[in-house]
């Protein structure tokens, strides 16, 4: 080989080696990401509650906590605190819990629709409503924060019926339907069309439903809006230490004799306000 040919051959080899190395590097750059595990952020739905390892898909709860009404004199801190406590207690007993705060009419109906979708045959379904409730024509209405109530007919238009909600849930095939109604408060609406607050009407139960209210029918809680929330605290004190299913504890609570019920009811419940 001539003296000039050798350097040329070496140069060609070097160039070829460089091209091959660059090609391997390019391939490595393309394939390298696939050698690392993929990490993907999962966004939780705003209404979804955290699920514990003990959560059971056949025990579902919706907690509606309306503590800030534009028409009210002030917030209802007992409602917010009660919902937080109840959510923790139910969650620890295996419930999948959906907490909705300061719900509008659309917010309540959408939350109930979600609950119906999650409830299935044989399930236990619990609904808690904390806020203002008003009765009209024998039915009880959960009042949304965006309600515009100036006359009794507005209650039926803007409110969401407790009885109809329980009836809708029965179509899901739920084994047990539970309503906890923390809404017997003096409210800013009834004074516009009534001489006094009526409290809530009796809520009919059937063999598959349990209804527990913060006061007896036709009465209002005198200490509503103050902490602690005695209604929820009393229920939580019965549920928390027990190994029994929540539905059994609440069924026993609802079946208590009238005398016992009065002792267990909200200690601040008052009689109807007399005409002034």
C-alpha positions in Angstrom: 0.0 0.0 0.0 1.4 3.4 -0.9 2.2 6.0 1.7 -0.8 8.2 0.5 -3.3 5.4 0.5 -2.8 4.4 4.2 -3.8 7.8 5.6 -6.8 7.9 3.3 -7.9 4.4 4.5 -7.5 5.4 8.1 -9.5 8.6 7.5 -12.3 6.7 5.8 -12.4 4.2 8.7 -12.6 7.0 11.2 -15.4 8.8 9.3 -17.3 5.5 9.0 -16.9 4.8 12.7 -18.2 8.3 13.5 -21.3 7.8 11.4 -22.0 4.5 12.9 -21.5 5.9 16.4 -23.8 8.8 15.7 -26.4 6.4 14.4 -26.3 4.3 17.5 -26.5 7.5 19.6 -29.5 8.6 17.7 -31.2 5.3 18.2 -30.4 5.4 21.9 -31.8 8.9 22.1 -35.0 7.7 20.5 -35.4 4.6 22.6 -34.1 5.8 25.9 -37.4 7.3 27.2 -39.1 3.9 26.8 -36.6 2.3 29.2 -38.0 4.5 32.1 -41.3 3.8 33.9 -44.1 6.0 32.8 -45.6 8.4 35.5 -49.0 9.9 34.9 -50.8 12.5 37.1 -54.4 11.4 37.8 -56.8 14.3 38.5 -59.4 13.4 41.0 -63.0 14.5 40.3 -63.9 17.5 42.4 -66.8 15.7 44.0 -65.0 12.4 44.7 -64.0 11.7 48.3 -60.8 9.8 49.2 -61.4 6.1 49.3 -59.8 4.1 52.1 -58.6 0.6 51.9 -61.8 -0.5 53.7 -64.2 1.5 51.5 -67.0 -0.7 50.2 -68.6 0.1 46.9 -72.0 -1.0 48.2 -72.0 1.6 51.0 -72.2 5.1 49.5 -73.0 8.5 51.1 -73.7 12.0 49.9 -73.2 14.8 52.4 -74.6 18.2 51.4 -73.3 21.0 53.6 -74.9 24.4 52.9 -73.3 26.7 55.4 -73.2 30.0 53.4 -76.5 31.5 52.3 -76.5 35.0 50.8 -79.8 35.7 52.5 -78.8 34.5 56.0 -77.5 36.8 58.7 -74.3 34.8 58.8 -72.7 31.4 58.0 -73.6 28.2 59.7 -70.3 26.8 61.0 -72.0 23.9 62.7 -73.0 22.6 59.3 -69.5 22.6 57.9 -68.1 21.1 61.1 -70.8 18.4 61.2 -70.2 17.4 57.6 -66.5 17.1 58.2 -67.0 14.9 61.2 -69.6 12.7 59.6 -67.5 12.3 56.5 -64.5 11.0 58.6 -66.7 8.7 60.6 -68.5 7.2 57.6 -65.2 6.9 55.7 -63.7 4.9 58.5 -66.7 2.6 58.5 -66.3 1.7 54.8 -68.5 4.3 53.1 -67.5 5.9 49.8 -68.3 9.5 50.7 -69.2 12.5 48.4 -69.1 15.8 50.1 -70.8 18.8 48.4 -70.5 22.2 50.0 -72.7 25.3 49.5 -74.7 23.5 46.7 -76.9 25.3 44.3 -80.1 23.7 43.0 -78.2 22.3 40.1 -75.4 21.1 42.4 -77.8 19.2 44.6 -79.6 17.5 41.7 -76.3 16.6 40.0 -74.9 15.2 43.3 -78.1 13.1 43.8 -77.7 11.8 40.2 -74.1 10.7 40.9 -75.3 8.9 44.0 -78.0 7.1 42.1 -75.4 6.0 39.5 -73.1 4.7 42.3 -75.9 2.9 44.2 -76.8 -0.5 43.1 -78.9 -3.5 44.1 -78.2 -4.4 47.7 -76.4 -1.3 48.5 -76.7 1.0 51.5 -77.2 4.7 50.5 -77.0 7.6 53.0 -77.9 11.2 52.4 -77.1 14.0 54.9 -78.3 17.5 54.4 -77.2 20.3 56.6 -78.5 23.8 56.0 -81.9 25.4 55.8 -85.0 23.3 55.3 -88.6 24.4 54.8 -91.8 22.5 54.7 -94.5 23.2 52.2 -97.8 21.3 51.7 -96.5 18.4 53.9 -93.2 18.0 52.0 -89.8 19.0 53.2 -87.4 20.9 51.0 -83.6 21.2 51.1 -82.9 24.8 50.3 -80.0 25.5 47.9 -77.7 28.5 48.4 -79.0 30.1 45.2 -82.7 29.9 46.2 -84.8 33.0 45.6 -87.7 32.6 48.1 -90.2 35.3 48.7 -93.4 33.2 48.9 -94.2 29.7 49.8 -94.6 28.6 46.2 -91.0 29.5 45.7 -90.0 26.8 48.2 -91.5 24.2 45.9 -89.8 25.8 42.9 -86.3 26.3 44.2 -86.1 23.7 46.9 -85.2 20.0 46.5 -87.7 17.6 48.1 -86.3 15.2 50.7 -89.2 12.8 50.1 -88.7 12.8 46.3 -85.0 12.3 46.7 -85.6 9.2 48.9 -88.1 7.9 46.4 -85.7 8.4 43.5 -83.0 6.4 45.3 -85.4 3.5 45.8 -85.3 2.9 42.1 -81.6 2.0 42.4 -82.5 -1.2 44.2 -80.7 -0.1 47.4 -81.2 -2.4 50.3 -81.3 0.5 52.8 -81.8 4.2 52.3 -80.9 6.6 55.1 -81.7 10.3 55.4 -80.1 12.5 58.0 -81.7 15.8 58.0 -79.9 18.6 59.9 -82.1 21.5 58.6 -84.6 22.5 61.3 -83.3 26.0 61.8 -84.9 29.4 61.9 -84.3 30.6 58.4 -84.4 33.9 56.5 -87.2 32.7 54.1 -90.2 31.7 56.2 -90.4 35.1 57.9 -91.2 36.5 54.5 -94.5 34.6 54.3 -95.2 33.1 57.7 -95.6 34.3 61.2 -93.2 31.7 62.6 -91.0 28.9 61.6 -92.8 25.6 61.2 -89.8 23.4 61.4 -90.0 20.3 59.3 -93.0 18.0 58.6 -92.8 14.3 59.6 -90.9 12.3 56.9 -92.5 8.9 56.2 -90.4 5.8 56.4 -90.9 2.4 54.8 -89.2 -0.9 55.5 -86.1 0.0 53.5 -85.6 3.6 54.8 -84.3 5.2 57.9 -84.9 8.9 58.6 -83.2 10.8 61.4 -83.8 14.5 61.9 -82.1 17.0 64.2 -85.4 17.9 65.9 -88.8 16.4 66.3 -91.4 17.4 63.6 -92.7 21.0 63.8 -89.8 22.2 65.9 -86.7 24.2 65.3 -83.2 24.1 66.8 -82.7 27.1 69.0 -78.9 26.8 69.0 -78.5 26.3 65.3 -75.4 28.0 63.8 -73.3 27.5 66.9 -70.6 25.0 67.6 -70.4 22.1 68.2 -73.0 20.4 66.0 -74.7 18.4 68.7 -76.9 16.4 66.3 -73.9 15.1 64.3 -71.7 14.8 67.3 -74.2 12.6 69.1 -74.6 10.3 66.1 -70.8 10.1 65.6 -70.3 9.2 69.2 -72.6 6.2 68.6 -71.1 5.1 65.3 -67.4 5.6 65.9 -66.7 3.0 68.6 -69.1 0.4 67.3 -68.2 -2.6 65.2 -71.8 -2.9 64.0 -72.8 -1.7 60.5 -73.8 1.9 60.4 -77.2 1.1 59.1 -77.9 -1.1 62.1 -76.8 1.6 64.5 -79.0 4.2 62.8 -81.9 1.9 62.6 -81.8 1.4 66.4 -81.5 5.2 66.8 -84.5 5.8 64.6 -86.6 3.0 66.4 -86.0 4.5 69.9 -89.2 5.1 71.9 -90.7 8.6 71.7 -89.4 9.4 75.2 -85.9 8.3 74.4 -86.0 10.0 71.0 -86.6 13.3 72.7 -83.6 12.8 74.9 -81.5 11.9 72.0 -82.7 14.7 69.7 -80.9 18.0 69.4 -80.8 19.4 73.0 -81.4 22.9 71.6 -84.7 22.0 69.9 -87.4 24.4 70.7 -91.1 24.6 70.4 -92.9 26.6 67.7 -92.4 30.3 68.0 -95.6 31.9 69.3 -97.3 34.6 67.4 -95.8 38.0 68.2 
